[in-house]
Amino acid sequence: MRAPLDILFRDDALCVVMKPSGLAVHRGWAVADHYALDLLRNQLRRWVYPVHRLDQPTSGVLIFALSSEIASVLGEAFMEHRIAKRYVALVRGIPAERLRVDHPIKDERGEPRPAVTNLTRLWVFRRRYSLVEARPETGRTHQIRRHLKHLSCPVIGDTSYGKSEHNRLFANEFGLERLALHALEIGFDHPLTGLPLVVQAPLPPDFALPLARMGCPGDLWPQAAPPAPTESPCS
């Protein structure tokens, strides 16, 4: 039986959790033994509604609404790009220190859709690999992974767009046996109060420990999630 999901924020309207790498969000988005949606429903003993997705191998901040009405409001915010997201990724190659990737991505029907990701290089390792921050402005499928592949800087551990020899090197030498992509932070206006809300998730051990073994400075990402409120801000 899987451990309960770590709750980063919860009130009367929504619940934000830390999704581990390897856990699928929803039955309609992946075939797996466990799903974050089912785990959280059982954990909270109530119905919850997914409002966005993270790739199965990606870890990090994941929002669930606690009513269909809130899910609709948040879904509209995602569609209108009013949600700020920040990721960190370990990649092969050294991209520019700051870069805006404006490159269309084909959808499931093969139609090109506008896609924009802002990248910041945080750290360089062995003059061949980089830790980067990614702030997507749009939300296309595999957007960050595909944009980094477009730059010839695939994410380490990516079995779809990366290189197996680099994935094996980091697994064998540093114990990095997952996709090196993590959703660090998400920010949006609370659907009931309208007040800004920012939720962070520290890197999980299966990503943070390999980075520490490489000598990566630990102050490049949040070290502790903010405490979850004990009372609803809407009460």
C-alpha positions as a LaTeX table, in Angstrom:
\begin{tabular}{lrrr}
\hline
Residue & $x$ (\AA) & $y$ (\AA) & $z$ (\AA) \\
\hline
Met1 & 0.00 & 0.00 & 0.00 \\
Arg2 & 1.34 & 3.43 & $-0.94$ \\
Ala3 & 2.12 & 6.05 & 1.69 \\
Pro4 & $-0.27$ & 9.00 & 1.99 \\
Leu5 & 0.41 & 11.99 & $-0.22$ \\
Asp6 & 2.16 & 14.94 & 1.43 \\
Ile7 & $-0.32$ & 17.82 & 1.68 \\
Leu8 & 1.31 & 21.19 & 1.02 \\
Phe9 & $-1.84$ & 23.32 & 1.38 \\
Arg10 & $-5.48$ & 22.64 & 2.16 \\
Asp11 & $-8.57$ & 24.73 & 2.81 \\
Asp12 & $-12.29$ & 24.51 & 2.06 \\
Ala13 & $-11.76$ & 25.01 & $-1.68$ \\
Leu14 & $-8.70$ & 23.04 & $-2.70$ \\
Cys15 & $-5.92$ & 20.69 & $-1.69$ \\
Val16 & $-2.38$ & 20.96 & $-3.04$ \\
Val17 & $-0.18$ & 17.89 & $-2.74$ \\
Met18 & 3.34 & 16.77 & $-3.49$ \\
Lys19 & 3.17 & 14.18 & $-6.29$ \\
Pro20 & 6.09 & 11.74 & $-6.26$ \\
Ser21 & 7.83 & 10.70 & $-9.45$ \\
Gly22 & 6.27 & 7.57 & $-10.96$ \\
Leu23 & 2.74 & 8.25 & $-9.73$ \\
Ala24 & 0.12 & 8.90 & $-12.40$ \\
Val25 & $-2.48$ & 11.60 & $-11.76$ \\
His26 & $-5.64$ & 10.12 & $-13.25$ \\
Arg27 & $-6.80$ & 6.92 & $-14.94$ \\
Gly28 & $-7.55$ & 8.76 & $-18.15$ \\
Trp29 & $-3.98$ & 10.07 & $-18.41$ \\
Ala30 & $-1.93$ & 6.92 & $-17.79$ \\
Val31 & $-2.15$ & 3.19 & $-17.12$ \\
Ala32 & $-0.71$ & 2.40 & $-13.69$ \\
Asp33 & $-1.31$ & 0.53 & $-10.44$ \\
His34 & $-1.97$ & 3.67 & $-8.40$ \\
Tyr35 & $-3.28$ & 7.14 & $-9.14$ \\
Ala36 & $-2.93$ & 10.38 & $-7.19$ \\
Leu37 & $-6.64$ & 11.06 & $-7.60$ \\
Asp38 & $-7.67$ & 7.80 & $-5.92$ \\
Leu39 & $-5.03$ & 8.08 & $-3.20$ \\
Leu40 & $-6.15$ & 11.58 & $-2.21$ \\
Arg41 & $-9.84$ & 10.64 & $-2.29$ \\
Asn42 & $-9.16$ & 7.81 & 0.13 \\
Gln43 & $-6.86$ & 9.96 & 2.24 \\
Leu44 & $-9.35$ & 12.83 & 2.63 \\
Arg45 & $-12.40$ & 10.55 & 2.51 \\
Arg46 & $-14.12$ & 12.88 & 0.10 \\
Trp47 & $-14.44$ & 13.51 & $-3.62$ \\
Val48 & $-11.63$ & 15.54 & $-5.21$ \\
Tyr49 & $-11.25$ & 16.95 & $-8.72$ \\
Pro50 & $-7.99$ & 17.19 & $-10.71$ \\
Val51 & $-7.56$ & 20.55 & $-12.43$ \\
His52 & $-4.22$ & 20.03 & $-14.19$ \\
Arg53 & $-1.68$ & 17.32 & $-14.82$ \\
Leu54 & 1.95 & 16.43 & $-14.22$ \\
Asp55 & 3.65 & 13.78 & $-16.33$ \\
Gln56 & 3.86 & 10.46 & $-14.50$ \\
Pro57 & 7.68 & 10.62 & $-14.07$ \\
Thr58 & 7.60 & 14.28 & $-12.96$ \\
Ser59 & 7.34 & 15.12 & $-9.26$ \\
Gly60 & 6.06 & 18.23 & $-7.57$ \\
Val61 & 3.13 & 20.52 & $-6.85$ \\
Leu62 & $-0.28$ & 19.20 & $-7.92$ \\
Ile63 & $-3.63$ & 20.93 & $-7.30$ \\
Phe64 & $-6.97$ & 19.24 & $-6.64$ \\
Ala65 & $-10.25$ & 21.12 & $-6.25$ \\
Leu66 & $-12.70$ & 20.04 & $-3.57$ \\
Ser67 & $-15.78$ & 20.82 & $-5.66$ \\
Ser68 & $-16.70$ & 20.80 & $-9.32$ \\
Glu69 & $-17.32$ & 24.56 & $-9.17$ \\
Ile70 & $-13.81$ & 25.30 & $-7.92$ \\
Ala71 & $-12.41$ & 22.86 & $-10.49$ \\
Ser72 & $-14.15$ & 24.86 & $-13.22$ \\
Val73 & $-12.75$ & 28.17 & $-11.94$ \\
Leu74 & $-9.21$ & 26.80 & $-11.71$ \\
Gly75 & $-9.51$ & 25.05 & $-15.05$ \\
Glu76 & $-10.39$ & 28.36 & $-16.64$ \\
Ala77 & $-7.38$ & 29.99 & $-14.97$ \\
Phe78 & $-5.13$ & 27.32 & $-16.48$ \\
Met79 & $-6.69$ & 27.76 & $-19.90$ \\
Glu80 & $-6.13$ & 31.52 & $-19.71$ \\
His81 & $-2.51$ & 31.10 & $-18.53$ \\
Arg82 & $-3.15$ & 32.82 & $-15.21$ \\
Ile83 & $-1.25$ & 30.13 & $-13.28$ \\
Ala84 & 2.49 & 30.72 & $-12.67$ \\
Lys85 & 4.56 & 27.53 & $-12.60$ \\
Arg86 & 8.23 & 27.01 & $-11.80$ \\
Tyr87 & 10.17 & 23.81 & $-12.46$ \\
Val88 & 13.76 & 22.66 & $-12.05$ \\
Ala89 & 15.44 & 20.18 & $-14.40$ \\
Leu90 & 18.86 & 18.59 & $-14.84$ \\
Val91 & 19.76 & 18.49 & $-18.52$ \\
Arg92 & 22.50 & 17.43 & $-20.87$ \\
Gly93 & 24.16 & 20.45 & $-22.44$ \\
Ile94 & 24.60 & 24.07 & $-21.43$ \\
Pro95 & 21.81 & 26.36 & $-22.65$ \\
Ala96 & 22.06 & 30.16 & $-22.62$ \\
Glu97 & 21.96 & 31.75 & $-19.19$ \\
Arg98 & 18.50 & 33.15 & $-19.93$ \\
Leu99 & 16.37 & 31.99 & $-22.83$ \\
Arg100 & 12.79 & 32.29 & $-24.03$ \\
Val101 & 11.75 & 29.27 & $-26.08$ \\
Asp102 & 8.87 & 30.15 & $-28.38$ \\
His103 & 8.40 & 26.94 & $-30.35$ \\
Pro104 & 5.04 & 25.37 & $-31.33$ \\
Ile105 & 4.28 & 21.86 & $-30.10$ \\
Lys106 & 2.04 & 19.44 & $-31.98$ \\
Asp107 & $-1.04$ & 18.22 & $-30.13$ \\
Glu108 & $-2.54$ & 14.72 & $-30.22$ \\
Arg109 & $-3.99$ & 15.45 & $-33.68$ \\
Gly110 & $-0.67$ & 16.62 & $-35.06$ \\
Glu111 & $-1.67$ & 20.28 & $-35.08$ \\
Pro112 & 1.03 & 22.76 & $-34.01$ \\
Arg113 & 0.01 & 24.75 & $-30.91$ \\
Pro114 & 1.77 & 27.84 & $-29.53$ \\
Ala115 & 4.11 & 26.98 & $-26.67$ \\
Val116 & 6.44 & 29.23 & $-24.67$ \\
Thr117 & 8.91 & 28.33 & $-21.91$ \\
Asn118 & 11.28 & 30.70 & $-20.12$ \\
Leu119 & 14.55 & 29.10 & $-19.03$ \\
Thr120 & 17.25 & 30.21 & $-16.59$ \\
Arg121 & 20.51 & 28.32 & $-16.20$ \\
Leu122 & 21.25 & 27.81 & $-12.50$ \\
Trp123 & 24.35 & 25.62 & $-12.34$ \\
Val124 & 26.81 & 23.83 & $-14.63$ \\
Phe125 & 28.23 & 20.37 & $-13.90$ \\
Arg126 & 31.33 & 18.87 & $-15.54$ \\
Arg127 & 31.10 & 21.48 & $-18.32$ \\
Arg128 & 28.53 & 19.27 & $-20.00$ \\
Tyr129 & 25.37 & 19.25 & $-17.88$ \\
Ser130 & 23.19 & 21.99 & $-16.40$ \\
Leu131 & 20.56 & 22.56 & $-13.77$ \\
Val132 & 17.91 & 24.87 & $-15.22$ \\
Glu133 & 14.78 & 26.59 & $-14.02$ \\
Ala134 & 11.80 & 26.46 & $-16.36$ \\
Arg135 & 8.76 & 28.75 & $-16.24$ \\
Pro136 & 6.22 & 27.63 & $-18.85$ \\
Glu137 & 3.74 & 30.23 & $-20.06$ \\
Thr138 & 1.60 & 27.59 & $-21.79$ \\
Gly139 & 0.70 & 24.05 & $-20.81$ \\
Arg140 & 1.25 & 21.71 & $-23.74$ \\
Thr141 & 1.84 & 17.99 & $-23.25$ \\
His142 & 5.48 & 17.33 & $-22.28$ \\
Gln143 & 6.16 & 21.00 & $-23.03$ \\
Ile144 & 9.29 & 21.49 & $-20.91$ \\
Arg145 & 10.75 & 18.14 & $-21.94$ \\
Arg146 & 10.07 & 18.79 & $-25.63$ \\
His147 & 11.39 & 22.34 & $-25.55$ \\
Leu148 & 14.61 & 21.20 & $-23.89$ \\
Lys149 & 14.92 & 18.43 & $-26.47$ \\
His150 & 14.41 & 21.10 & $-29.16$ \\
Leu151 & 17.44 & 22.90 & $-27.70$ \\
Ser152 & 19.47 & 19.65 & $-27.78$ \\
Cys153 & 19.42 & 19.74 & $-23.97$ \\
Pro154 & 17.21 & 16.77 & $-23.02$ \\
Val155 & 16.31 & 16.14 & $-19.40$ \\
Ile156 & 18.40 & 13.48 & $-17.67$ \\
Gly157 & 16.34 & 10.36 & $-17.04$ \\
Asp158 & 13.95 & 11.10 & $-19.91$ \\
Thr159 & 13.31 & 7.79 & $-21.66$ \\
Ser160 & 11.17 & 9.45 & $-24.36$ \\
Tyr161 & 13.33 & 12.39 & $-25.45$ \\
Gly162 & 16.73 & 11.78 & $-23.83$ \\
Lys163 & 19.78 & 9.60 & $-24.37$ \\
Ser164 & 20.07 & 6.24 & $-22.63$ \\
Glu165 & 23.84 & 6.47 & $-22.11$ \\
His166 & 23.51 & 9.72 & $-20.11$ \\
Asn167 & 20.57 & 8.34 & $-18.16$ \\
Arg168 & 22.62 & 5.25 & $-17.22$ \\
Leu169 & 25.62 & 7.38 & $-16.22$ \\
Phe170 & 23.62 & 9.39 & $-13.70$ \\
Ala171 & 21.82 & 6.32 & $-12.41$ \\
Asn172 & 25.03 & 4.35 & $-11.87$ \\
Glu173 & 27.23 & 7.17 & $-10.57$ \\
Phe174 & 24.79 & 9.28 & $-8.56$ \\
Gly175 & 21.73 & 7.09 & $-7.98$ \\
Leu176 & 19.46 & 9.27 & $-10.12$ \\
Glu177 & 16.94 & 6.71 & $-11.36$ \\
Arg178 & 14.06 & 8.98 & $-12.32$ \\
Leu179 & 13.22 & 11.84 & $-14.64$ \\
Ala180 & 15.17 & 14.86 & $-13.38$ \\
Leu181 & 12.21 & 17.25 & $-13.61$ \\
His182 & 10.36 & 18.65 & $-10.59$ \\
Ala183 & 7.51 & 21.16 & $-10.24$ \\
Leu184 & 8.90 & 23.46 & $-7.55$ \\
Glu185 & 6.21 & 26.06 & $-7.25$ \\
Ile186 & 2.77 & 27.10 & $-8.40$ \\
Gly187 & 1.11 & 30.48 & $-7.91$ \\
Phe188 & $-2.41$ & 31.71 & $-8.64$ \\
Asp189 & $-5.23$ & 33.81 & $-7.24$ \\
His190 & $-7.31$ & 31.84 & $-4.76$ \\
Pro191 & $-10.61$ & 30.95 & $-6.48$ \\
Leu192 & $-12.72$ & 32.17 & $-3.53$ \\
Thr193 & $-10.78$ & 35.01 & $-1.91$ \\
Gly194 & $-8.96$ & 36.31 & $-4.99$ \\
Leu195 & $-5.80$ & 36.64 & $-2.88$ \\
Pro196 & $-2.45$ & 35.50 & $-4.33$ \\
Leu197 & $-1.46$ & 31.99 & $-3.25$ \\
Val198 & 1.98 & 30.47 & $-3.83$ \\
Val199 & 2.70 & 26.84 & $-2.89$ \\
Gln200 & 6.18 & 25.33 & $-3.01$ \\
Ala201 & 7.45 & 21.76 & $-2.87$ \\
Pro202 & 11.06 & 20.96 & $-1.91$ \\
Leu203 & 12.93 & 18.49 & $-4.08$ \\
Pro204 & 12.23 & 14.91 & $-2.96$ \\
Pro205 & 15.18 & 12.75 & $-1.83$ \\
Asp206 & 15.30 & 10.74 & $-5.08$ \\
Phe207 & 16.25 & 13.99 & $-6.89$ \\
Ala208 & 17.85 & 16.08 & $-4.12$ \\
Leu209 & 20.32 & 13.43 & $-2.92$ \\
Pro210 & 21.81 & 12.76 & $-6.38$ \\
Leu211 & 22.22 & 16.52 & $-6.87$ \\
Ala212 & 23.97 & 16.74 & $-3.49$ \\
Arg213 & 26.32 & 13.94 & $-4.53$ \\
Met214 & 27.19 & 16.02 & $-7.61$ \\
Gly215 & 28.02 & 18.98 & $-5.38$ \\
Cys216 & 25.08 & 21.11 & $-6.48$ \\
Pro217 & 24.36 & 24.02 & $-4.08$ \\
Gly218 & 21.21 & 23.31 & $-2.09$ \\
Asp219 & 20.05 & 26.91 & $-1.95$ \\
Leu220 & 18.84 & 26.84 & $-5.57$ \\
Trp221 & 15.42 & 25.47 & $-4.61$ \\
Pro222 & 13.04 & 25.49 & $-1.60$ \\
Gln223 & 14.26 & 23.38 & 1.30 \\
Ala224 & 10.98 & 23.13 & 3.17 \\
Ala225 & 7.37 & 23.50 & 2.16 \\
Pro226 & 5.38 & 26.20 & 3.95 \\
Pro227 & 3.18 & 24.84 & 6.73 \\
Ala228 & $-0.34$ & 23.97 & 5.68 \\
Pro229 & $-2.93$ & 26.31 & 7.24 \\
Thr230 & $-4.98$ & 24.90 & 10.06 \\
Glu231 & $-7.98$ & 27.08 & 9.25 \\
Ser232 & $-9.69$ & 27.86 & 5.99 \\
Pro233 & $-8.97$ & 31.39 & 4.70 \\
Cys234 & $-12.53$ & 31.39 & 3.40 \\
Ser235 & $-14.20$ & 30.96 & 6.79 \\
\hline
\end{tabular}
